[in-house]
Amino acid sequence: MSLRLSTVILPYRRWHEGARDTWRRAEELGFYSGYTYDHLSWRSFRDGPWFGAVPTLTAAASITERMRLGTLVTSPNFRHPVTLAKELISLDDISGGRITLGIGAGGTGFDATALGQEPWTPRERADRLAEFVPLLDRLLTEDSVSYEGDFYSAHEARNIPGCVQRPRLPFAVAATGPRGLRLAARYGQAWVTTGDPGLYENGTPEQSVQAIRGQAEKLADACAEIGRDAAGMDKILLTGFTPDRGRPLESLDAFVDFAGRHRELGFTEIVVHWPIPDSDFAADEKVFEKIASDATAQLG
């Protein structure tokens, strides 16, 4: 099974002060996809520059030609399916059909309260995602949608001409729990995981691999329930949140070993963070570029 290598570029720099060059370089290096986070602000970057995902991806689409682009991930924390669908259809058109929507339930970070609401419980986030994804699926595939749900409504929402990609742009659903995995099985063209967050601080790489194997098995069960073969579904690992942390980017050999272990679990795409100095994503840029140019060939 071939393994794709992608990158996620955090939107913390002004477009004309480095961000534009980074997106261009990502395509030059041959990354399969370039993703960005869809947050209003994020963790240690909260008090510094942070730009919107959709405008960033629109700009990236205008200066790239081959690389796929997408969010990793969008959530209902501050998005509404009706307005998001319109932006996605526009973005898919501008990019010439190169957009993937990474989507998940969101968390308890700054996005969860930025609109003045109280943070939702895990169950509330799961409830909203369970309504958000099917409605977004309809909005991206039907010319006119009316809907009245517990959390979201649409009244004759028009989305003509629809996506360039048919029947719609692909969803990459981030999930580890049973409800999210069922959504991924039914609506996702891909599944996204960052591993088991409970192992990040004190777990081992071996324990992480076992935990991710368990997640993949549960995804396969969710697919089997609806008569779908999980083997035909793309599986994306967003790195940087397993006990390995930044070690896979310390050398080409270290990355090939890390990626190979996860390819054996059925992953089709590994996503690495573009290096950011003085952050959790700091890495040697020369090593990073060597991994980008050589790792895929070594993995076969």
N, C-alpha and C positions, 0 to 999 in steps of 0.2 A: 504494500500500500504506500503510495507516495505521500510525502509530508510537506505541507506548505509552511513557509515562514513569513510571519507578518509582524507589524510593529504598531504600537499605540503611541501617539504623539500628544502629550498633554498640551492644552491650549493656554500656556502661561506666558507666551512671548508675543509682542506686537508683530503683526504680519510682516511689516517692512523692516523689522529689526531681528530677523533670524528665523521666524516661523516659516515664511515662504521658502527659504533655502532648505530647511529641513524636509519639508514635504517633497520638494524636487529631488533631494538627495535620496530619500526613501525609494522613490521610483527608480532612480539610477542604480541603486543597489540591488534591485530586483525583488523587493518585498512583494508578496502576493496581495496583501491588503494593508492599507494605512487606516488605523482607527483613531478616534479620539474619545475622551470621556465626555458624557453629557451631564454636566453638573452646573449649578450656579456658582459654587465654589467647592473646594475639596481639601480636607485635612490640613496639612501644614502649609498649603498654598492659599489658605483663606484670606490672609491679610496682604496678599500680593496680587499681581495681575492675573486675570483669568477671563477667557473669552468664550463666547457661545459656540456650541458644537455645530449647529446647522450653518451659520455664516462661515465658520472655519472650513467645514467640508465643502461648502460652495466655492470658496476661494481655492481650496486644494483641487477641486474638480477642474477649475479653469486653467491650472498649470500642469496637470498630469494627463496622461493619455491611456495608460494601460492598467495601472494599479487600481484595485478595488478600494472603496472607501466606505467608512461606516462608523456607527456609534458603538461603544463598548463600555457601558450600555446605557440606553435610555430607560427611564422608569416613570411610573405615574406620579411620583412625588411632586412634580411641578408641571407635568404635561397633561394635555387633554387630547383624546384621540382624534377629534374633529380637526383641530388646528394642526396637530402633528401630521395627520395624513396629507393635508394640503402642502405642508413644507416638504414632506418626503417625496411626493409626486413631483414637485418642482425640482428638488435636488436630484432625483433620478433622471429627470429630463436633461438638466444641465450637464450631468456627468456622462450622459450617453448610456445609461443603464449599468452603472458600476456600483450602486449603493447596496449595502447590507445593513439592516437594522438590527443591532444588538439590543435586546430588551429584557428587563428583569424587574423584580418587585421593588428594588430600591432598598434603602436602609434608614438609619436614624441620624445621619449626618446633617450638614447644614441645609441641604435641600429640603429636608423633612419639615423645617419650621420657617423657611424663608418667606413663605406666603402668609405667615401669621397663624398657621394651624398648629395644633398639638401633634407631636410625632405619633404616627399610627403604630399600633401593635403589629407584631409579625402576622397575626391572623388577618388584621385589617389590610395590610399590604398584600397578602395573598388573595384576599377577596377582591381587591381592586384590580390586581393583575388579571385575575380570572375573568373579569368583565372587560378590561381594557384590550386584551389581545384579540378576542373574537370580534369585538367592534372594530378595531383597527383593521383586521383582516377584511371585513366587509367594506369598510371605507376605501380600501385600496383596490378592491376588485369590482365594486358596483358603482354605477354612475350616480345613483341617488340613494341615500340611506336615511331612514327614520328609525329611531330607537329610543326607548325609555327604560333605563335600568335603575339599579339601586344607587349607582355613583355617577353614571355618565348618561347624557342624552344627546340625541342628534335629531334635527328636524329638517328633512329634505336636504341633507348635506350633499352638495354636488362635488364630484371629483372627476371631472372630464378634462383631459382624455385618459386619465389613469396612468399607470406606470409604463415606462419604456419596457421594463422586464415584465413578462407575462407569466401567470396571471397577475402577479405583483412582485415587488422586490422581495428578496428572501429575508426571513426572520431568523435570527440567531438567539435563541431563548436561553437566558442564564437561569439555571435552576439546580437545586440539590434536594429539595423536599418533594414529597409525593405529588402535591398539587401542581407545583411548578413543572415537574417532570412530565406530568400528563399533558400540560399545555405545550411543552416542547414537542412531545410525541405527536400531538394533533396538528399544531400550527407551525412548528419550526422546520426550517430547511437545515438548521444546524442547532447544536446544543453547546452552551458555554459553561465552563466551570473555572473557578480559581483554586479548587481543591477544598480541603476541610479547614475552615478558619480556626477550629478548635485545636489544630495541630501546629499553628503558625509559631507560637512562642516556644513550646516545649516538645513538640513532636520530632520525629526523625524522617528523613527522606523515604525510608522504607515504609514507615507507617502511612505517610502521605500517599504513596503509590497504592497501598492496599485500600485506603479510604476512597481514592478516586476510582479504583477498580469497582468498588461497591456502588458508587454513584452510577457508573456506566452500566452495571448490571441492572440497577433499578430503572434506568432509562430504557434498557432493552425490554424489561417487563412491561413498562408503560406502553411501549410501541406494540408489543405482542397483544396487549389487551384490545387494541383497535385494528389488529391485523396488519400492522406495519413492520417491516424488517428494519431494525435499528442499524444494521450494517450499511444501509444505503444513505444514512444521515451523516452529515459532516459533524465532527466533534472538535471543539475549539478549547484549548487550554490557554488562559491568560496567566502568564507567569508573574512571579514577584510576590506571591502570597502563600507559597508553600514553605516548609521549613528550610528548603534549599536557599530561599531568598535570592540574593544576587550571585550566588556561586556559579550557576550555569553560564554566566557571562564573563567569568574570569579567564576563560581560555576556550579555544575552538574545541579541544578534546572534551572539556567539561560539558560544553553545550551539547555536543553530539551524543555523549553518554546520557545526559538528562533527556534530550529529545527522543532518543532511541527507546528508553524505558517507557516513555509515554506513548510512543507510536505503537508499542506492543499492546497497549490498552485500547487501541482503536482510534487514537486521535489522528485527525487529518490536518490540523493546523495548530501551530504553536505561535503565540503572540508574545513578543518581548517589548519592554518599554524602551523608547528612545532615551539614551543617557541624559540625565539632568544632574549637573554638578551640585555637590553639597545637599543631596537629598537621598531618600531611600532608593532612588533609581540611578545613583551615581555608578558609572562604569567607564572603563577605558574605551574611548571612542575608536581607536585603531583596532582593538580586539573585537569590538562590536561590529565594525565594518567587515572584518575578516569572517566573522560568524555569518553575517548577512550574505556575503559573496560565496562562501565555501561550504557552509553546513549542509545545505540541501543536497549538494552533489555527494557528500560523504554519506548522507543517510540513504541515498539511493532512490 
